[in-house]
Amino acid sequence: MELQTLHTDTVSGRTKQRPTEPLLSKDELFEILKNQRRRDALRYLKANDGTAKLSDMAEYIAAKENGIDVAALSSSQRKRVYIGLYQCHLPKMASFGVIDFDKDRGTIALLPTASVLDSYLEDEIPTVGSVSRLPIAAAAAVAAVVGAGLLGVPVLSALPATGWAVVSTIALLVLAVSETLSE
């Protein structure tokens, strides 16, 4: 059980109980980080000196989620994100002691505990959908042509096995270099 100490809230000025040591378990870390909106909220706070108004944060996240400028947001897009942040995401992060969320004023502030999340927020891990399928398809095509040549398919069988080894190695090397350069 963690020791509690009185802490003056940076946003509301109220005195609250806070853990003396800002520690989060792995489960708590994963719970906070598993949701894109929570990660976006933390990044927004970091980019804005650790404090924000809920309405501004909701607009930023809604624009990001919809791939449009804040000025182009509809009221329903803003409202959907605002409600999700207000009812779910910000209270959850506040319960873990990562932020201070004053619902009445609509203000949010990062707490020292949030620093343990920094290394996880620096680089977003690409999702499965963002992985290019081109290298896989190209490698499969090279494997099919080499296999056909080695199995004796006319025209392709004219090249000896060592030739196919060289062709496949060069093809895969070119593919690897082109993928590296495109990143």
N, C-alpha and C positions, 0 to 999 in steps of 0.2 A: 504494500500500500504506500502510495506516495505521500510525503508530507505536504500539507497545505499552508499557504501563507496569504496574507491579505495583499491584494494587488489593486492599484487604482487603474481602472479601465482608461485606455488612451483616447477613446472616442466619446464615451458618455460621461466620464468623470466619476462614475459610481465605483464604490469599493466592492470587489468580488473576491471569492476564493479561487486561487489558481495554484497548480502544482509548482513546487519550488524548482524542480528540474523538468525542462521541456522535453520529455521523452515520449516517443510513440512506439508502439509495438509494430512488428511487421504487418500484422493484420490491419492495424489502424492506418499504416502507411498505404497499404494496398487499397483499403476502403476509400481513402481520400483520393488516391491517384487513378482509380479505375474508371472514373467518369471524366469525359472530355470537358464538360462545363466547369467542373471543379478545377481542373488543370488550367483552363483558360482564365478562370477567376483569379487563381493564384498568380499567373503570369501578368494579368492586368494590374493587380495590386503591386507587384514588384516593379512594373514599368511606371507606376504612378506614386512612387515614394512610400508605398505601404498603406495608403489610404485611398478610399474611393466612396462615391455615392452609388447606391444601388441602381438608380436610374441610368447613370453613365455606364456602369459595368454591363447592365442588361443590354443597352444599345450596342456596345462594342461586341459583345458575344453574339447577339442576334445577327449583326452585320457579318461577322466572321462565319457563323453557321450557314447563312444564306448566300454567302459569296457576293455580297453587295456593299455599297457604301452606306454609312449610317443615315445619310440624308434620304436614301431610297427605301428605307424600312417602312413597312406598313405598321399600323398600330397593333394588329394582331400578332405580327412577328415579334414586336417589342414586348407585348403583354405575355406571350407564351414563355419567353425566356425570363422575364421579370418574375413571374409567378413561380417558375421552377427554382430560381435562385432563392427567392424569398421563403418559400415553403419547405424546400428540401435541402439544396446544396449548401447554402450559407449556414443554416442551423446545424447541419451535420459537421461542417468544418469547425464551427464554434464549439460544438460539444467535445471535439477532440483537442481544443485549445490551440488551434492553428490560427484562427482569426477571432476578432471581437466583432460581433454583429449586433448593432443597435437597431432593432426592427422599427421602433417608433420614429427614429430620425432617418432611417435608411442609410446609415453609415457603416462602413466596414474598415477594419484596420488589421494588418498583419501582426501577429504576436511572435515573440522570439522562437517559439516551437516550430514555426513555419520554415525556419532555416534548414531543418533536417530534410526538407523536400526539394531544396534547391538543385541538388545533383540530378534528381529525376526529371526536373522541369527544363533543364538546359537544352537537351536535344530530344526531340520527339522521335520515338521509334516508328519507322514506317509500318503502316498496316499492311496486311496481306494483300489487299486490293491494290496497293500502290506499287507492288513488285512487278517489274516488267516481265512479260511472258515471252518477249522476243528472244532472249538468250536460251531459254528452254526449247523453244521451237527450232532455233538454229542448230542447237546441239542435237536435237532429235533428227533433223534433216541430214546432218553430217553422219550421224550413226546409221541412218537408213541407207544412204548412198554407199558408205564404206561396207556395211553388211551385205548389200546387194553385190558389190564388186567382189567381195571375198566368197560369196556363195556361187559365183559363176554366171551372173546375169550377163548376157551378151553385151558387148561394147565396154561395159564396166570391168569385166574380167580380164581385159587386156593389160591392166595395170597389176603388177605383182603385189604380194602382201606387204612388202616393205614400202612400196610406193603409197599404198593406202595408209600405212602408219604415218608417213610423212605428210600426206594430204590432210589427214584428220588432225594431226598435231598442229599444223599451220592454220587450219580453219578455226580450231578452238582457241589458238593463241590470238588470232585476229579478233575473234569475238570477245575474248577477255579484255584486250586492249581497248576495243571500241566501247565496251561497257564502262571501263574505268575512266576513259576520257569524257564520257557523257555525264558522269556524276559531277 
